[in-house]
Amino acid sequence: MAQERDNDNPAAPQLPAPGWYPDPAGAGQRWWDGERWTEQVGPLPPARESEPPPGAAPAAPPAQSVGGGRGRRFRVGIAVLAVVLVGGLVALIASGSGDDAQATYAECQRDTRPTFAAMGELGSHLDVGVVQADYAAEVGDVQATFDRLDSPRVPPACAPVVGALGEAMDSYALASSEWNECIVSAEECAEGSTQSLWLEADRAIARARHRLHSLAAGGDAVAAAEAEAAQVEADALAKEQGQTALVAMETYATDHQGSYEGVTPGKLRSIEPSLPAGLEVAEAGYEYFSISIPSKGGNWFEIDREIGGELVFKCGETGRAGCPGNGQWG
């Protein structure tokens, strides 16, 4: 809240009179209205002696005035002007970061609004009940809307929002696939499976909304969002490296009569040199293995092949960056 000047208190420090003074925020001069800087700017006039400008440290007062009233008022003015300068710069910085935050928020909101709306409509239909065919068609429509998000154009701070929406999209699509498989195979579907996936989608959308609104909170929130965006990017690279490691594992098995026994990170890198030094092989047998890739964002991504051939994709820090809330990324 702005604090009013105390015009009735003769002991209150007096701010400099209105006038043109050197601009503390840049070259030239700026108009001081007696209380604060204004938006009026202009070129500097020829150098001349004048009353110390707001925010500028003046030269020492003449010796004969040190003991007089003018000298005391002058020294009080220096202290007040220092406060004005610091306060003005803080306000300027806060205003700038706030403007940046609002601009980022507005751009991200504009880009993601169609996807939020499409997912909201799908969710409302799920609340009243839909048949599988209608659900599959709606999921296709939502997917098409989400795919229109132009990722290279989305600001970096918005990437975590888009990432959470992508997690919701994956949950909706997986639920559609599982529902369809039940119908095709004429098997009784486990209702809890699709319900669980829809719940995961709801949670992912809630995370996306939270991340979006955090962008309007200021520089700290934007910095946090950009840091998370960097984590998402690092996790995406780790996932890609995990898939590359999986291909290298199959190549190794092909060269060893279908067995994974004896595989090591070094042997995998000899097959695929691009694999990172952090690649680990936790275990490997004739039909099974467990490998993991660390992410520079602090997460890790694991691929397990169970006896029988089923692949399980796990990640460490669920609900963070590129690791979905259910801890499965494949």
CORRA-V892592 format. One record per residue. N is the residue number from 0. RES is the residue in three letters. D_LAST is the distance of its C-alpha to the last C-alpha in Angstrom with 1 decimal. Layout:
((N;RES;D_LAST) (N;RES;D_LAST))
This chain:
((0;MET;51.5) (1;ALA;54.2) (2;GLN;57.2) (3;GLU;60.6) (4;ARG;63.3) (5;ASP;66.3) (6;ASN;69.2) (7;ASP;71.7) (8;ASN;71.3) (9;PRO;73.5) (10;ALA;71.8) (11;ALA;68.4) (12;PRO;67.3) (13;GLN;68.0) (14;LEU;65.5) (15;PRO;66.7) (16;ALA;68.5) (17;PRO;66.7) (18;GLY;66.7) (19;TRP;64.9) (20;TYR;63.3) (21;PRO;61.0) (22;ASP;57.5) (23;PRO;55.4) (24;ALA;52.2) (25;GLY;53.4) (26;ALA;56.4) (27;GLY;59.3) (28;GLN;60.5) (29;ARG;59.4) (30;TRP;61.5) (31;TRP;61.7) (32;ASP;63.0) (33;GLY;64.4) (34;GLU;61.3) (35;ARG;58.2) (36;TRP;57.1) (37;THR;57.0) (38;GLU;55.3) (39;GLN;58.5) (40;VAL;58.5) (41;GLY;61.0) (42;PRO;62.3) (43;LEU;64.0) (44;PRO;67.8) (45;PRO;70.1) (46;ALA;70.0) (47;ARG;72.5) (48;GLU;72.9) (49;SER;71.5) (50;GLU;70.3) (51;PRO;67.0) (52;PRO;64.1) (53;PRO;61.3) (54;GLY;58.9) (55;ALA;61.0) (56;ALA;62.8) (57;PRO;66.5) (58;ALA;69.1) (59;ALA;71.1) (60;PRO;73.9) (61;PRO;77.5) (62;ALA;79.3) (63;GLN;82.0) (64;SER;79.5) (65;VAL;77.6) (66;GLY;80.0) (67;GLY;80.4) (68;GLY;78.6) (69;ARG;76.9) (70;GLY;75.4) (71;ARG;73.9) (72;ARG;72.5) (73;PHE;71.1) (74;ARG;69.2) (75;VAL;67.8) (76;GLY;66.6) (77;ILE;64.7) (78;ALA;62.8) (79;VAL;62.0) (80;LEU;61.0) (81;ALA;58.6) (82;VAL;56.9) (83;VAL;56.9) (84;LEU;55.3) (85;VAL;52.5) (86;GLY;51.9) (87;GLY;51.9) (88;LEU;49.4) (89;VAL;47.1) (90;ALA;47.4) (91;LEU;46.8) (92;ILE;43.7) (93;ALA;42.4) (94;SER;43.3) (95;GLY;41.5) (96;SER;38.3) (97;GLY;38.6) (98;ASP;39.2) (99;ASP;36.1) (100;ALA;34.0) (101;GLN;35.4) (102;ALA;34.9) (103;THR;31.2) (104;TYR;30.7) (105;ALA;32.6) (106;GLU;30.7) (107;CYS;27.3) (108;GLN;28.7) (109;ARG;30.0) (110;ASP;26.8) (111;THR;24.6) (112;ARG;27.3) (113;PRO;26.5) (114;THR;22.9) (115;PHE;24.1) (116;ALA;26.8) (117;ALA;24.7) (118;MET;22.2) (119;GLY;25.4) (120;GLU;27.0) (121;LEU;24.1) (122;GLY;24.1) (123;SER;27.9) (124;HIS;27.6) (125;LEU;25.3) (126;ASP;27.9) (127;VAL;30.6) (128;GLY;28.6) (129;VAL;27.3) (130;VAL;27.0) (131;GLN;23.8) (132;ALA;25.2) (133;ASP;26.1) (134;TYR;22.8) (135;ALA;20.9) (136;ALA;23.5) (137;GLU;23.2) (138;VAL;19.4) (139;GLY;20.1) (140;ASP;22.9) (141;VAL;20.9) (142;GLN;18.2) (143;ALA;21.1) (144;THR;22.6) (145;PHE;19.5) (146;ASP;19.2) (147;ARG;22.9) (148;LEU;22.1) (149;ASP;23.4) (150;SER;21.2) (151;PRO;23.8) (152;ARG;26.5) (153;VAL;24.9) (154;PRO;26.5) (155;PRO;24.4) (156;ALA;25.1) (157;CYS;23.5) (158;ALA;20.1) (159;PRO;18.9) (160;VAL;20.2) (161;VAL;18.3) (162;GLY;15.1) (163;ALA;15.7) (164;LEU;16.6) (165;GLY;13.4) (166;GLU;11.6) (167;ALA;14.3) (168;MET;13.9) (169;ASP;10.3) (170;SER;11.8) (171;TYR;14.8) (172;ALA;13.2) (173;LEU;11.2) (174;ALA;14.6) (175;SER;16.4) (176;SER;14.5) (177;GLU;15.0) (178;TRP;18.6) (179;ASN;19.4) (180;GLU;18.3) (181;CYS;20.7) (182;ILE;23.4) (183;VAL;23.1) (184;SER;23.2) (185;ALA;26.0) (186;GLU;24.5) (187;GLU;25.0) (188;CYS;22.1) (189;ALA;21.2) (190;GLU;22.1) (191;GLY;20.5) (192;SER;17.0) (193;THR;17.4) (194;GLN;19.6) (195;SER;17.0) (196;LEU;14.5) (197;TRP;17.6) (198;LEU;18.5) (199;GLU;15.2) (200;ALA;16.0) (201;ASP;19.6) (202;ARG;18.7) (203;ALA;16.6) (204;ILE;19.6) (205;ALA;22.0) (206;ARG;20.3) (207;ALA;20.6) (208;ARG;24.3) (209;HIS;25.0) (210;ARG;23.8) (211;LEU;25.8) (212;HIS;28.9) (213;SER;28.7) (214;LEU;29.3) (215;ALA;32.8) (216;ALA;33.7) (217;GLY;34.9) (218;GLY;34.2) (219;ASP;32.5) (220;ALA;29.9) (221;VAL;29.3) (222;ALA;29.1) (223;ALA;26.5) (224;ALA;24.5) (225;GLU;24.8) (226;ALA;23.8) (227;GLU;20.6) (228;ALA;20.0) (229;ALA;20.5) (230;GLN;17.9) (231;VAL;15.3) (232;GLU;16.4) (233;ALA;16.3) (234;ASP;12.7) (235;ALA;11.7) (236;LEU;13.7) (237;ALA;12.3) (238;LYS;8.7) (239;GLU;10.7) (240;GLN;12.7) (241;GLY;10.1) (242;GLN;9.3) (243;THR;13.1) (244;ALA;13.7) (245;LEU;11.8) (246;VAL;14.2) (247;ALA;17.0) (248;MET;16.5) (249;GLU;16.9) (250;THR;19.9) (251;TYR;21.3) (252;ALA;21.1) (253;THR;22.8) (254;ASP;25.6) (255;HIS;26.0) (256;GLN;26.5) (257;GLY;23.0) (258;SER;22.9) (259;TYR;20.7) (260;GLU;23.7) (261;GLY;25.2) (262;VAL;22.3) (263;THR;22.6) (264;PRO;21.1) (265;GLY;24.3) (266;LYS;24.0) (267;LEU;20.5) (268;ARG;22.0) (269;SER;24.9) (270;ILE;22.7) (271;GLU;20.7) (272;PRO;23.0) (273;SER;20.7) (274;LEU;18.5) (275;PRO;19.5) (276;ALA;22.0) (277;GLY;19.8) (278;LEU;17.6) (279;GLU;18.1) (280;VAL;18.2) (281;ALA;18.7) (282;GLU;19.6) (283;ALA;19.9) (284;GLY;21.8) (285;TYR;22.8) (286;GLU;19.7) (287;TYR;17.3) (288;PHE;16.0) (289;SER;14.3) (290;ILE;13.7) (291;SER;13.0) (292;ILE;13.5) (293;PRO;15.6) (294;SER;15.5) (295;LYS;19.0) (296;GLY;18.4) (297;GLY;18.6) (298;ASN;15.1) (299;TRP;13.2) (300;PHE;9.7) (301;GLU;9.7) (302;ILE;8.6) (303;ASP;10.9) (304;ARG;12.4) (305;GLU;14.7) (306;ILE;18.0) (307;GLY;17.8) (308;GLY;14.8) (309;GLU;11.9) (310;LEU;8.8) (311;VAL;7.4) (312;PHE;5.0) (313;LYS;7.6) (314;CYS;9.5) (315;GLY;13.2) (316;GLU;14.9) (317;THR;13.4) (318;GLY;14.5) (319;ARG;15.5) (320;ALA;14.9) (321;GLY;11.2) (322;CYS;10.1) (323;PRO;10.0) (324;GLY;12.8) (325;ASN;11.1) (326;GLY;9.7) (327;GLN;6.1) (328;TRP;3.8) (329;GLY;0.0))
